[in-house]
């Protein structure tokens, strides 16, 4: 396919519409400029085109082009093609229904999260609520769509129908069209499909897909995820005020933002040749995406963010976990007030080093909690072992097991985006927040998506995955360096490993004890030869006590060598803790000089 010479790409978000102008430059695109404007899907404007046009106008002023002419985009004049993604209207809000909380309802929740959904509620037969309480809980909700699961193939029919009757009793209406039909995905027992068509066929936009839990010990989430994207595009985005006009302007059908991000994460992971985790930390939410072992997963931590949700991070993490990252002489009360001020005044920036340190401490905990949730929801269902069945039989028989499949020592790349990371005063601060929050193990590359082009390039990948990958690495991918982190039975001040780092003719030998951290500075294109000799029970990525030889690439920070243990070990004494945290910070600061 011949690539357009110049393309305008927008991502219509729930609060902001971001526009990029890209120009073909050899085998990839170069970024001519970017601009953003408020999304105008809500009152008083209630016309999504206004936000698109305003973002394009601002971008045109920046690059010296008239991208908007007479209230329309100047496609064919100043640029050759226009593409867009959208999550306008507050994201994809889904109401989930299943049978057992620990089986089909849980699988449905995972499928909805992976599709980019914000989950409004999860109904289940055993959720502890009477039918009328379920109705009361959901009757004021305005979901974009409903996902119904329940029953393995050939299993329960009656309770699936009963749960559907509860949903019907609530008389739910779609968000943008009070008289319209509710989009519903049914991904349950195949034997219930006919009943669903009778119950819901004339009253909803019903799509039946393969069972997401066809057997107790097997999940099949892909068809559900694709159906959610299809219904969202056809019935939800299309109902957004002004959306039909944007459809007329686009050179390809508009797709949901989560679908574009999923495609780009897969492209990046394939290009890197290993498992990838990406985080986008915003003011209200923190999204974590992973492509691990050819399995894509996405979670939205709806109350973990850096401004509107900062107080919730404090609540969920606890003040002690925030305070443990601070070196400043600030009281818990003062830190709490700073965090509360950020929640009340979300656009307020840190005015001094203490406020910056508190903000970045909140970011560490938001990252930690968001990744914890992501790993807990990223599971593989499989038949239970005989031993597991024997253990479970004491309480109840269980024919399946769920295991978290993301192992941090097998993640090749961690990359982050969002203001607190991408716009940190110093790149080493972003790297330290990612290492502290994510706690990578073994050998892991760290990078930033400096302006979050991922959804825009996911659309470019529909034309050419190679061009999208090259554009990503040349335009927005900021390599921070490589983290080498030890795990195992690490004790403070006890020997952990000897590390030999070679750069050309220069050789550096470093001895590490528990609690140590060192940063070896390096440039973007600098390659390090590293040899690691761990202590007997210490793992550097190849197994306990096994030596490792590898090549590492430097970046804007360098090679980060972390012997603090997993989870990170903090000294019990307050003065010693503060000294340790100061030393960790100094390791980054000295390398940056």
N, C-alpha and C positions, 0 to 999 in steps of 0.2 A: 504493500500500500504506500502510495506517495504521501509523504507527510506535508501538512500545510506549512507554509513559510512563516506565518505569524498567527498565533492563536491567543484569544482571550479566554481565560478560565476563571470561573467564579465558584466559590463554595458558599452556599447560602446557609449560614448557621442559624441557631436559635436566637442569638442576639446580634451577631455581626455577619455581614456579607463581605468576603475577602476576594479581591480580584487580582489576578496576575496577568501580565502580558509577556508572552514567550516568543522568542525569535529563533528559527532554525539556524543552527551554527554547526555545519558539518554533520556529525552523527548524533547530535543531541540539541537540546534547546538551551538558549541563554536567557536569563531573567532580565527583561528590560525595566521592570518596575512592579511594585505592588502597592495596593491601597485598600482601605476598608471603609465601610459605612454601616450604620445601624441597619439591621434587618427590619423590614417594614411590613411584617405579616400581621401584627396586632394593631388594635386601635391606637391612635386615631387614623393612621394612614390606611391600614388594611389593604395594602397592595404591594406584593413582594417585588414587583418590577421597580418600584421607586428606589429600594435599597440597592438593587443591581445597577440601575442607571447612575445612582449617586456614587457608588464605588468606582464605576467605569469613568465617570466625569473626573473624579479626584485622580485616578490613575492617568487619565489623559493629560491633565494639567502637569503631572509629574514628568511624563515622558515627551511632552510637546506634541501630542496627537489628539485629534478630535474623534474620540471613541464613541461619543453620543451625538446624534444629529436629529433634530426635530422629534425628540422624545423616543428615539429608537437607537439601538446599537448600530454602529457603522460597519457592519459585517460586509466584506467585499471591497471596502474602501481602505480603511486604516489597518484592518487585519483580515485574515482569510477565513477563520473559523471561530466559532464560539461554543464552548462546552461548559457544563455546570454540574455540580453535585448539590445536594440539599438535605438539610436536617431541620428545615424551618419549622417553627411552631413548638419549640421546646424539646426537640428530639423525638425519638420514636417511643411513645408511651404505650406500654403493653400490660394488659391484665391477663394473668396466667391462671389456668385451672387444670388440676390433675386429680388423681385419686389419692394414693398414699403420698404423704409428704416426703418420705424418704426414697420414693421410687419415681413414678411418672411425673409428679409435681416438681420434683427436683431436677429431673431431666429436662422438663419443659422450661424451667427457670434458666438452666444452662443454655438451652437453645436460644431463648429470647435475649439473653445477655450477649451471646456471640453474634447475634444479628444486629447488635447496637441498641437494644432496647433499654429504656428506663422502666423498671418493673414497678407498677403501681400497687399490686397486691398479688398474692399467690393463694388461691383457694384449694382446699383439699378436704376429702371426707373426714380425715382425722386431724384437722387443724384446731380442734377444740371449740369451734363456733357452731351454734345451731343454725339451721337454714335461714331463719329470719335475721340472725346476727350477720350472716354473710351478706344478705341483701342490704341491710343497713350500712354495712361497711363499704359497699361498692356503689350504691345507688347515686351518689353525688360525683362519682368519677367520670371523667370524659376521656377515655383512652382512645388512642389512634386505632387500636385493634385488639382483638382477643385471641389468645392461643389456648386451645382446648386439647388436652391430652388425657390419657387414662386407659388402663387395661392393656395387657399384652395381647398380641394377636391370638384370637381364640379364647380370650379370658373374659373378665367381667364386662357385662353390657349394661345391666340395670343401674349401677351406681354412676356410670358415665352419663347416662341419660338424666339421672336425678341431678347431677351437678350442673348439667346444661340447663335444666329447668330452673335452677336457682339463678343462673345468669339471666335467663329470659325474664324472670320475675322482677329483676332490678330495672328493666327497661332502659338499658344504657344507650346513650346517643353518641355518635362520633363527634369529634372535636369541632370541626369546621362547618358541619351541615346538620342542623338539628332535625331536619326531616329526612336525611339520607340514611342509607343502610350501613350497619356496622360491619367492617371487614373482620372475618373470622377465619382462622386457620385451624382445621381439625387434623391432629396428628396422633390419633389414638388407635384403639383396637379396630382393625379392618372390618370386623363384623358389625360395628356400630355405624359405619358410614351411611347406610341407607336410612337409619333412624335420624342421623344428623341432617341429611338432606330433607327429610320430611319436616323436622322441627324447625330448621333454620333456613332452608333453601330460599323461601320467599320473603324472609324477613331480614336477611343479611347478605353480604357479599362473601359467600362461603367458598373456601378452597380446601379440599381434602387431599392430604399427602400421605406418604408412607409413614407408618407408625414410628415415632421417635424412640420408643422403647418396645420393639417387637417381641423381645424376650426379656426375662428378668435379668439375665446376665449380659445383655447387649444393648448398646445405644446406637441410634442412627439419626444424628442431628442435622446433617447436611440438607436434606430435602426441606425440613422445617425452616431452616435459616434462609434458604433461597425463596421459599414461599412468602416469608415475612417481607423480604425485600421487594418481591413482585407486588404484593398487595399494597405495601407502603407507597411504591411508585405510582400505582394505578389509581388508588382510592384515597390516599392520605395527602401526598404531595399535590396531587391534582386538584384537591379541594382548597388548597391554600389560596387566599385572595390574590388575584393577578397571575397565578401560576400558568394558565393557558398561554398568556402572552410570552412568557419566558420560554415555554416549550416551542413556540413558533420560531424563536430566534436561534435555538440551539442547532448545531450541526449533527449531534448525536442525541439520543434520548437522555434526559436527565436521570441520574441514578442516585440512590441514597448515599450519603457521605460514608456510612460504615462499610458499604460494599466497595467503594473506591479505596478506602484505607486498607481493607482486607486484601484487595488485589495488590496494592503497593507493598504491603508487608511481605506477602508471598514472593514478590519480585525481588525485594532486597535480600530476603533470606536465601533464595535460590542463587542470587549473585554472590553472596558471601559463602555459600556452601555450608551453612550451619544454622543452628537454632537462634532465633532472634526474639527479643522482647523490646517493646517500645512503650513509653509512657508519655502521656500528654496531661500535664498538671495545670489545671485552670483555676479560676477564682471560686467556682462552686463545685466542680467535680474533678476527679482524676480518672482518666481512662487508661487501662493497661491492655495492650495487644500482644499476642504471642503467636509465633509460627514455629512450632516445636514438633519434630518428628513427623512433618507433613500434616500436622493438625493445627488448624487456626482456632484461636480463642480470643474473646474480647470481654472485658468486664468494665462496668461503669460504677465507680464508687461515688454515688450521688451526693454524699455529704462530706467529702474530703476535698477541700480546696484551700486556696491561699487568701481569699478575701471573704466572700459571703459565708463560706463554710469553715473559716479558720477556727471559730469557737468550737465547732463540732470535732475538729481534729484534736483540740485540747481535751474535750470531753471523752473522746474514744481512746486516745493515747494515754491520757492522764498527765497531770502536771509534772510528775517525777520524770517521765520519759522525755518531755520537752526540756526540762531543766538540765538533764544529764549532758546535753550537748553544749551548754553555755560555759564560756570562760569568763564572762563579764561578772562584775560584782553587782548583780541585779537580783532582787528578791522575787519570790514566786508571785507575790501580789502585783509587783510592777510588771512582770512578764504577762500575767493574766490580763492586766489592763491594756497592754500593748496589743495583745491578740484580739481583745474585745473591740478596741478602736478600729482595727483592720476590718472586722466584720461589719461595723457600723459605717465606716467610711472606706469602702472597698477600693477606691482609686488612689487612696493615700499611699505615698511611697515612704520607705524608711528615711528618717532624717539624720540618723547618726549610726555609728558602728554597732551600738547596743541593739537598736531596733532592727538593724539588718541581721544581726546574729540570731535574734529571737525569730525573725521571719524564716530564716534558713533552717532553724531548728524545727519549726513547724513543718517545713517542706520535707525534712528527713522522715518525720513521723508519718506524714501523709503518704509518702512513697512506700514506706515500710508496710503500712496498713493496707494500702491499695494492692500491693504485690501479694500480701498474705491472702487477701480475699480472692485474688485472681488464681493463685495456686490451689486454694481450697475448692474452687469451682472448676478447675481444669483437671478433670479426673477421667480415668478409663474404667469402664464397667466390665467385669469379667467373671467367669464362674468362680465361686468360692472354693478355696482349698479344703481338703478333708478336715484339716485341723481347725480352720475357721468355722466350718459347719458344726464341728463338735463343740467349740466354744460358744457359738451363738445358740446352740440347741438348749442350753440351760435357761435362756430367756425366751427366745423364739427362733424358729427355723428360718434360716436365711440362705438363699441359693445363689447369691451374688456378692461380689466384693467391689469396692471402689477405692482406687489408688490414685493419689496425686501423681501426675506423670512429669511435671516440670522439675528437673534436678538442676540446680544452679551451676554445678560444675560442668554441665554439658551445654550451657548457653554460650554461644560464640560472641554475640553482639548485644549490648544494651545501649539503646539510644533514646534520648529524651527530648521533649519539647515543652513549651509553656513558658510563660514570662519569667518565673522564678529561676528557671534553668537557663533558657536561651538568652535572657537579658541580665544575668548575674553580673555584677561589676567586673569580676575576673573569671576567666574560664576555669581556673583551678577550683573555684568555689562550686561551680556546677559539677565538676568531676567528684569533689569530695561529698557533695550532697547525694550523688548517685551511688557512690561506694558505700556510704554510711546507711542510706535508706534501703538499697537493694541487697546489700551484703553478698556480692558475687563470690563464687568459689572457683578455684582453679585459675585458668587463664581466660580473661574476658576482655574484648575490645569495648571501649566506651566512646560514644559520639553524641552529637546534638543535631537535631533538625532545627536549624537556626530560625526559620520563619514558618515552620509547619506547612510545608508544601505537599505533604503526603497525600491528602485527598485530591488536590489538583493534579498531581502526577499519576495518581491512580486512574484518572480519566485519560491522561496521555498514554498510559499503558494499554488502553483499549485499542490504540492505534499501533503502538510498538512498545513492547516490554523493554527491548534493548535501549531504545531512545529514552524511555522513562527512567531506567536505571542509571544511564550515563548522566542524564540531567540532574538526578537526585544527588549523585556523588560530586558533581562539579558545582552545583548551585547552592545547595542548602546543607549538605552533609559536612559537619565540622568534627573531625577526629580529635578526641581528647587524649587518647593514649591507650595503654593496656594495663589492666589490673591483674596482678598475680596475688591471689589470696589463699592462705592456708586454712585447712580445717582439720578436725581431729581432736585429740586430747591435749589442747593447748592450755597451759597454766601461766599466769603472770610471772614474768621474769625468769621463766625456765626456757632452755634452748629449744628453738623451733626449727631453724634451717640455716644453711649457708647458701648464699646466692652469689654467683659470679656473673658479672655483666661486662660484655665486651662490645666496644664501639670502635671499629677500625683497629688501631694499634693500642687503644686504651683499655685497660682491664681494671675493674673495680670489684673488690671482694667485700661482701656485706654479711655480717653475722646477726641473726635475728633471735630475739627472745619474745616470749608471750607479751603482747601489748605494744610491740614496736610497729612503726609504720615509717616507710621511707619512700621518697619520690625521686627518681632519676630523671632529670630533664632531658628532653629530646625534641627534635624538629618533626615536621609533618612527614617528610620522606625518609627519616632516619630509621635504620633497621638495627636492632640490638640482638646480639647472640647472648642467650641467657642459659645458665646451667644452675639447677636447683638441687641441693642435697638436703632433703628433709630429715628430721629426727625420726626414730623408729615408728612412732605412732602418729606421725603427722602426714597429712595428705596434701600434695601440691597439684593434684589433678590426675595422677597416674596410679593412685592407691597408697595406703600408708607405708611410709618409709621408702617409697620408690623414687629414684632420681628422675629428673626431667630436664631435657635439653630442647630448646625451642628458639625460634626467631620471633621477636616482638617488634611491632611498629610503634614509633613514637607519635606524638600529636602535639596539640597546643599545651599539654601538661607534661606528658612523658610516661615513664613506667612506674606504676604505683604498686608497691610491694607491701602487703597487709598481713601482719602476723597477730592481729587482735582477736582471732578466734571467731567462730560462728555458732551461735550469735555472738556479737561483739561483747568482749568482757570489759566491764567497768570496775575500777577499784572501789572498794567499799567505803574507804575514808574519803570525805569530801575534798580535802586538800589534795590528796593523791589523784582523785578523779579529775580535778581541775588542771593539775599539772599534766596529766596524760592527754587530755583533750587539747590543751595548749600545744603540747608537743606534736600531736597529729596535725593540727592546723599549721604549725611552723614548718613541718615537712613539705607541705604544699607551697607555702609562702616562699621558702628558701629556694625551692626548685624554680619558681617563677622569676626570681631575680636574675 
